[in-house]
């Protein structure tokens, strides 16, 4: 069993890991002392696609369908334990 590290060291390790993932395109959705929820990607603007579908008399529906199937948000939860190990799921 590893020794427990200080609270500040745990926070610093979590911040270091989040900083690395932020450089890879992830953004922080919510954060607590020892847990962070990160998100990557964007949801499509369905109102805009609806308006474009109406204006083009339905031709834009094909584009909207493709965008809706391809554009997804991914979430990752990072936690840091008492030993200072960051784990993500």
Protein Blocks (a to p, Z undefined) as FASTA:
>chain_A
ZZdddfklmmmmmmmmmmmmmmnopacfbdcfkbccddedjdddfklmmmmmmmnnomlm
mmmmmmmmmmccddddddddfkopacdZZ
